[in-house]
Amino acid sequence: MLVHAMLIEIIAVHILVMRWSEIAAWVVTFFDVYFLLLLIADYRAITLSPVVLAPDKLHIQLGIRSFVEVEYTNIEQITREVTAKQKRKKKLMLIQ
């Protein structure tokens, strides 16, 4: 959905900027498409990034831009929390 909205925005901005300068319109369009591809790649990286349990630390990566490494000695407590999505899924399984 976001990709579709961005494509419409890219086309609209291209047409708007082209009224003033054709070169500027193509430069803006290039950067818009580049950002769109970067956004798609980041989203894919978020869905594919694993949480890695190394021998001495926990490595969590969120997309292309951010990651964190936490040493096990810095972890005070681990708890399990059930999210609303998990509750709905469990409820649906019980109904069926």
ZIWOQUI-V498406 format. One line per field, one symbol per residue. ss: DSSP state (A for helix, B for strand, O for the rest). psi: psi as a letter, one per 30 degrees, with the letter a starting at -180 (. if undefined). burial: # if it has 9 or more other C-alpha atoms within 8 Angstrom, else .. A space follows every 10 residues. Layout:
ss->???
psi->???
burial->???
This chain:
ss->OAAAAAAAAA AAAAAAAAOO OAAAAAAAAA AAAAAAAAAA AAAAAAAAOO BBBOOOBBBB BBOOOBBBBB BAAAOOOOOO OOOAAAAAAA AAAAAO
psi->eeeeeeeeee eeeeeefffe keeeeeeeee eeeeeeeeee eeeeeeffkl kkjleflkjk kjaeeklkkk kfffjekklk kkleeeeeee eeeee.
burial->.....#...# #.######.. .#.###.##. .##..#.... ######..#. ......#### ####..#..# #......... ......#... ......
